Amino acid sequence: MELMSGNEAIAQGAWEAGCTIGVAYPGTPSTETLEAFAKKEGVYAEWCVNEKVAVEVGIGASAAGARVLATMKHVGVNVAADPLFTAAYTGVGGGMVILAADDPGMYSSQNEQDSHYYAQAAAIPCLDPADSAEALRFTREAYDISERFDVPVIIRSSVRISHTKTPIEAGERAEAPARPYEKNPAKWVMMPAFAKPRRLVQLDRIDKLRQWVETCPYNEVIEGKGTVGVVCAGAAYQHVAEALPDASIFKLGVTWPLPAAALRDFADSVEAVYVVEEGSEYLKDAVRACGVPVSDTPCPLPRAGELSPGLVRAAFGLEQPSHAPAATDLPGRPPALCPGCPHRLVFKELSRMRAIVTGDIGCYTLGALPPLSAMDTTVDMGASVSMAHGFELALADTEHRPIVAVIGDSTFAHSGLSSLISTVYNRGAGTVCVLDNRTTAMTGRQGNPFNGVTLQNRPSRELNIEAVVAALGVEDVRVVDPNDAAAVRRALKEATGSDDISVIVFRSPCVLLERHVEPPLFVSGSCTACGACVTLGCPALGREETGRALIDPALCIGCGHCTQYCRFDAIVQE
C-alpha cells in the first residue's frame, strides 16, 4: 500500500498494462502523468510540440501494434480533436488510452469545459476514476477495453483526482507484446471510400459498447438508508458520499456510454433521482436521455467552479456542519512574475509605450496584471500572433498604437509558428516578441524544441528560433537581452516603427532553471519615494509607510532590474 496522486496512478496503470510509448504536451493538471511514466523501466516517452501531434504519434504507434498513453489537459483535447475523432473510425492496433484532465475552477486554465462531451461526440468510451486506486485500475484495464472494442479509450480526470494522493496497491507489469502490423488501407486510410464502411463499424461498436456497459464492473450502486438517489462520477462522488451519507448513490465509472437500463432500475429503487456534477450538465442531460426522470435539487448547484461537500449539502437544503469562519483580514496575494524574471522589463517597456499587446498562454499572462498592465488579450495557445494580425487588419487605415504579439518559446513551437507562417504568407505587419526563457516554465520547466531538452534526456536537436523565423521570409529578426532595459526599449521602438513584420527574440533563461542569486539589493537614503521601481511589479519590491521603496532581502535575487529604473541611484548592492 502506498500513496499516489491520480496522475501517478494513471502512469502506473499504463505501465502495468504493458504500455511502452507515452506522448503528451505538458498542461496542468495532466503534466505529472507522463513525467511519472517516463521514469519507468522499458518505456519511451516524449514531449510533442502540441496535443494534436501527440495523438497522431500515438495513433501511429498504436497502428504499428504498441500500447500507447497520450495525456493532455482539457483545452489540449480541443487541439487534439481532429485526429481523435478520426481515430474513433480507424480504431486501434495496440490499445490506446487518452487522459483528458479537466480543470473545474480554472486554477491554471483559460476556461472550464467538460471533456465528457468529446467522448460523446466522438463515440469513444470514457472512464471516470473517483480516486487514485480507480485511476490505476481503470487505466490498466482500459487497454483491454481498447483492444476488445477496437477504439481508443478516454480516462477523464479532474484537478482533484489528478493531484490528490490516495492509497493504491501497485502491481507487476504485464508484458504486452506488440501486435504485428499488417497493411490494411480499409482500416487506416480514411478517405471517403474507406471511411464510409468504417462509420458502419463504428455504429456496430457503439451498439456493443451499450450492451457491455450494462454489466461492466466499473459502475457501482452504493445503497443508502433513505429514499434519495444520486448519480455522480469522479471527484463529485467523494463530495456526495461525505455530504449525503444516507443517500443511495449510482457511482458511474463509465460516463460514455451510460448504462441506460441499470440507471432506470436504480431510479425505480428510490423516490427521487438527482445528478451531481461540476460546472456542466452533461451527466444530467445524458441520464435524462436514458429515460430517467431527474429531479432538481432544492437549491441549485453552482454552475461554475469545483464542488465541495458543503456546496452539495447546501444544494439539498441541509445545514452546514459547524466550522470556524474563514478569515477576512488576510492580505491579498495576487500572482506575479518571479523576482528576477528575465522578461519583466519587456512588459514594463510595452506598458510605457502603450502598445496593444496580444498575449499568449503561460507565465506571461501575468503581464496583464497591475502594476504592469501590459497585455490586452489572451485566448489560446498561439493566438497572440494570429490576433495581432487581426488587429492590424482592422486598424489598417487608422492612426493606432503599436501592435505587439507576445509569446513564449514553447508556445511558439506549439502553435505560434503556424500563426506566424500565415501572417507572413499574407504579408502582415506588426511586431512579434518571442520570450525565450529556454523552457516550458508555467507547467514545471519541461523541455521543448527550442531548448532541445527531451523528456527522457535522449540526444536531441535544439532548434534555432531566429533561423526558423528567417527561413519563413521575415527580414527583421533580432535577438535581444531582455535584462537590459535600454536594449529592450530600443528594439521595441525600432521594430514597431517598421511597416513590415518584425520578430524580436528576447532570450534569457528562466530564473528557476539556473537559480543564480546575487547579493540582495537595498534602498539607500537617496530614495525620493517616486515609486518608479515599484511599477515593475517585482514581489521583492514594496513601499514603506513613508512612501520610500522597500526591498525584501528574502525575495530579492539581485537581478538589478530595478536599478535601471531608479533615476536617483537609490538602489544599490550591499
N, C-alpha and C positions, 0 to 999 in steps of 0.2 A: 504494500500500500504506500502510495506517495502522492504528493500534491502536484498537480499540473494545471496550468491555465488551459482554457478551451483551445487556444491556438496551438499550444504544445501538444495537447491530446490529439488534435487532428493530425498533426505531423506524425505522432506516434502510431496512430491508427493506420495512416497511409503506409508507413514503414512496415508495420506488422503484416499488412496485406500483400507485401512484396512489391510495392510501388518502387520504381527505380528512377523516375525522372520527375523533377519538380520545376515549375516555371511560374513566374509572377512579375508584377511591378509592385514595389512596396507602397502600401497605403494603409494608414491606421483606420480600423482596428485589426487588419489582417496580417500586418508585416511580419510579426514574430513567427508565424506558421512556417514559412519557407526557410527562415533563418534556423529554426529548430530542426527542420527536415534536413537541411544542408549538412548538419553536423553528424548525421547518422551514417553508419557503415553501408557501403555498397550502393550509394545513390549518387546521381548527378543532379545538381540544382543550379539555376541561373536566374539573374535578374534580366528581364527583357526590357526593351525600350518602352513598351506600353502593354496594356492588358490584351488588346487585340492580337498583337504579335505573340504574347504568351499563350493564348488559347490556340492560335494557329500552330505554334510549335508543338503544343500538347496534342492537337489533333493528328499532326504528322507522326509523332512518336507513338500515339495510340494505333494509328493505321498500320504502323510497322510492327505492332504486336506488344509494345511495352505498356505497363500500367503507369498512369500519369496523374500527378496532382497539380492543379492550377489554382492559384489563390489571388484574391483581389478584394478591395472594399466595394461597397455598393455602387459608387459612381464609376468604378472601374468596370462593372458589369455593363454600364452604358457603352463604354468604349469597345468591349468585347462582344457586344450583342450580334454584330454581323456574322462572324464565324460561329457563334454559339447557336443561333437559330438554324444555320445550315447543318451543324453537327447533329442536330436532332433529326435530320433527314438521313445523313450518311450513316449515323450510328458510330460504333467504335470497333477497334480491333482488340487491343488490350483495354482493360477498364479505365475510365477517365472520370475523375472526381474534381468538381469545381467548388471552391469555397467562395461564397458571397457573404462578406461580413458587413452587416448594416450598422448604422450609427445613429440610432434614435437619440435625440438630444443634441445632435451636431457638435460633439465635443471636438472633432477635428475635421469637419466636412462643411461643404458649402450648401448642402441641402439634406433633407430627410427623404428617404424613399424606401419602399418595401420590395425586396428582391423576389418575394413570392410571385409578384406579377410577371416577372421574367420566366419563372418556371411554368406558370400557367400559359403564358403566351407561346412559349417555345415547345410546350408539351414535354418537359423534362422533369423527371421525378425529383422531388425536393424533400430533404430530411432536415428536421429541426431539433438538434440536441438541446436538452434543458440543463445540462451540467457537463463537466469535463469527462466523466465516465461515459456518458452517452455520446459525447463528441468523438471519443476514441472508438467506441463500439460501432457507431453509425458509419464513421469513415471507413473503418476496416471492412465492414460488411457491404459498404456501398460499391466496392469494386466487383463483388459477385453479382450484385443487382445490375450494375452497368453492363457486365458481360452477358448476364442472363437475358436481359431485355434489349441488348444492343443499342445502348443510349448513354450519353453522359449523365451523371447524377450530380445535383447541386446539394452541397451542405450549406444551409443557411444559418449563419450565426449572427450575433449582435454584440455590441460593445461589452455587455456584462458577461456573456458566455465566453467571448474571446479572451477577456482579461482577468476573470475571476478564477482563482485556484481552488479546486475541489478534489477530493480523493479519487484516485484511479488505481486500477490493477493493471500494470504493464504486462504485456505478453511477449512471446517469442515471435520472431519473424518467420512468416510462412513464405518460402520462396515460390515465386510465380513465374515460371519460365515464359519467355516471350512467345506469343503466338506467331507461327510462321506467316510471313506476309505473302499473299497471293494477289496477283494483278486482277482487279475487279472494277473496271470502269463504271459498271452499272451501279455500284455502291458508292464509289468515291468521286466520280466526275459529275458534279451537279449542274449539268446543262439541262435544258428543259426536257429533252427526250429521256433522260435518266431520272431527273428529279420528279417527274410525274408519277412513275411507278414507286419511287421511294416515299412519296406522300401517302400512297396506299399502305405501304409498310408501316409508316408512322401511325396511321389511323388504326391499323390492326394492333400495333403495340399499345396504343392508348387503351383499347378495349381490354387487353391482357393486364395492363397495369391497374385498371379499375377493379378487375377481379382479384388480383393479388393483394391490393391494399386492404381489402375487407378482412383478411385474416393474417396479415403480416404482423410480426412481433413488435413493431415499433410504436403502435398505438396502444394506449393503456387506459382503462377506466378505473379510477380510484373511487370506490363507493363511500359516500358520506352518510351522516345521520339525518340530514334534513331533506327538504323537498326541492332544493335549488340545484340545478346542474350548470356547470360552467365548461365551456370548450375553450381550450387555450393551447399554446405551444411555446417551446423555447423558454426564454427568460421569464416570460409572463407567467408560466406555470409556477415558478418559485414564489412569485408575489401572491398569486391566487391561493396557493397552498398555505401560506402564512396568514393571509388576511381572512380567509374563509375556511377555517378548519372543519366545519361541519358540511360543507358543500360536496356534492359528487362532482368529480372532475373527469372529463374526457381529455386526456393529455395526448395531443397529436404528435407523433414522431414523424409522420409523413404528412406534409402540408400541401403537396400536389402529387397525384390526385387525392381527393378526400374519400374516405370510406363512407359512402352515402348511406348504405343500409345499416352499418354499425352506428352511425350518428342518429339515424331515425329510431333505432332500438334504444339508444341512450335517452333520447327525448321522451320516449314512452315510459321510461323508468322514473322520471321526475315530473314535477308540476310545471316548472318553467326552465327554459334553457337560455343562458346568457353567453355571450362571446367576449372574452377579454383579450385585447391585443394592443400593441404600442403604435400610436400615430398612424393608423391605417384602418381601412375597413375591408381589406382583402378577405380575412377569415370570416367575418360576419356575412359578407355577400356570398362567399363560397358555401358556407353552411346553409344559408337560406336556399341557395340553388340546389341543395341536396334534398329539399322538401322539408326542412326542419324549421318550425316557427321559432324565431329568435326574439326574445323579449329585450326591451331597452332597460338599462339599469335605472334605478330611481333618480340618480343624478348622473349626468353624462360623464363618461371617461374623458380624460384630457385628449384633445385632438392632435397634440404635438408633444414631443419630448418622451422621456422614459417614464415607465410606471414605477410604482413603489407599493408595498403593502398598504401604506396609509392612503394612497390615492385609490386603491381598489376598494378598501373599506368605505371610504367616503362615497364612492360611486354607488355602493349598495346601501347607503344611508346609515352606516354603522358608526358608532362613536370611535374616536381615536384612542389608542392606549395612552396612558399618562406618560408624559415625557417633558424634559426640560425645554423651555422655549429657546429658539435659535437666537444667537447673539445678534444684536442690531447695531452695535457700535464698533464693529471691526473696520479697519481701513480697507479701502478698495485695493485690489491687486491686479490691475489690468495687465494683459500680456504685453511684452515689449521685446524688441530685438536685444540679443545678449550684449552685455558690456564688451566693447571691442569688436562687435560685428563689423566685418570689413565693408559692408555695403550701406551702413547707416548714412555716410556722407553723401552717397548718391541720392538718397531720398531727401536729405537736407537741401541739396542743391536744386533738385527738381521742385521742391516746395518754394524755394527762394525765387525760382524763375517762373512760378505759377503755371507750370506745364499741365496739360491734360494728360494724365498718366493712366494708361490701361494696364492693369496688373494681372498677375497670374497666381497659380496655386503654389503654396509653400510658405516658408518663413516670411517671405516678402509681403504677404498680405498684411503683416503688422505695420508696414509703412503707411497704411491707411489711417492709423490711429493717431490721436494727438500725442505729443505736440508736432510730430512730423506732418501728419495730414496730407500726405503726398501721393495718394492714389485715388483714382476716380472710379475704377471698375475692377471687379474680379468675378469671373463667371465659371470657367472650367480650364482644364489643362490645355495650354496653347492658345487660349482665346486672346491673350494680350496682343499678340501680333496681328491676328485677324481683325480684332476690334479697332486697333489703331488704324488699319487700312480703311475700315468702315467710317471712322471719324474723319479721316482725310477726304473721303469721297463726299460725305455730307457737308463738309465745311469748305469744299474746294474753292469756291468763288467768294469767300468772305475773309475778313480780317479775323484771325483767330490765334489763340495761344498755341505755343509749340505742342505737338502731339508726340508722346513718347510711350513706347511699349517697354515693359519691364518683365523679364522672365529669367528664371534660374537655369542653370546648365542642365540639370536632369530633366526639367520640364521642357526645355528646348529640344532635347533628344526625344522626349515622349511624343510631343505633337506640335511644338513650336516650329520645328524645321519645315514641316509640310505647310504650315501657315505662311512662313516666310517665302517658300517657293511660290506660293500662289500670289503673294504681294509683288514679288519680283517679276513674275510672269506677266502680271497686269500693269507693270510699270508704276507701282505705287510709290508714294513718298513717305516721309516720316522718319523717326529715329527708333531703333530697336536697341535696348540695353540688355545684354546677356550678363546677368550677375553670376559669374562663375566662381563659386566658393569651393570647387573641387570635390563636391559630394552631393548626396541627396539628403539634405540636412534635416528637414522637418520630420521625416519618418525614422530618423535614427542613424543618419550618416552611412547610408548604403552606397555602393558603387554605381557608376553609370558610364556610358560610352565615352564621355569626355574627361573622365579621370582614369579610365582603364582598369578599375578595380572590379573583379568579378566576385560573385557570392562565395565561391569556394577557393578564392585566391589562385585560380588557374592562370596560366600565361594568357595575356590579353593584348589588345591594341588600344592605345589611348588616342582617340580621335582629336583632331585639331579644329576647334570651333572656327577660328578665323579663316583657316584654309577651306573648310567646308563652305562657309558663307561666301568667300571669294569665288569659289567654284560655281556658285549659283549666278554669278554676274554682278554681285554687289561690289562696287568700286571703292566706296568709302567704308573701309573696315579698319578699326584701330583697337589696340589693346592698351588699357589704362589701369594704373594702380588706384583702386578706389579709396585707399587710405590717405591719398594726397588730395586735400580739398581743392587746391588751386588747379591741379591737373583735371580733376573731375569737372570743375566749373568751366574750364577752358574747352574740354572735349564736348560737353553738352552744348555750349554756346555755338561752337563751330558746326556740330552735327545738325542741330536744329535750325541753323541758318541756311542749310542747303535745300535746294529744291528737289533733290534726288533722295533716294533711300540711303540711310546711314546705319551702320551697326557698330556699337561700341561694346567691346568685351571688357567688363570690369572684373579683373582676375585677382583674387586673393583668397587663401584658404579659410574656411570656417574656423572660428576661434576654438571650437570644440574638437577639431582634428588634431592640432598640434599642442593645444593648451599651453601656449607660450605666455608667460606672465612677466611683465616688467614691474619694478617697484611702483607702488601706487602714487598717484599724483596728490597734491594738496593745494588748497587755496591760500594764497599769501594775503598780506594786509592791503595790497593794492587793488583788491576786488572792489568794483564800484556798484555792485548789485544790479548790473544792467540786465542780467538774465539771459544773455545770448547763449551761453553754454547749455543752459537747461533746455533750450529749444531743440537740442539734439535728441532728447528722449532717452538718454542713457540711464539705466537703472541705478548706476553708481552716483549720479548727479542729483542734487536736491538744493533746497534753499533753507537757510536759517530764518528765524522769525524776523530778523532784520532785513531779509531780502538777499543777503550775501550768499554766494554759492557755497555748497557743501558737498564734499566728496566722501563717500563711504569706502574706507580702505579695504573692507572685506569683499567688496564687489569690484573695485577698480582693478583693471589689469594693466594699467599704464600704457594704453594704446596711443595716447596723445591726440586723439581726435578733437577733444575739447580745446586743447591748447591752440589749435588752428583757428578757432572762432573767438578767442579772447583777445580783444584789441589792446588790453592793458597789461598783458603778460602776467596775469594774476594766478595762473595755474602752472605750477612748477613741480618738478620731481624733488623728492627729499634728497 
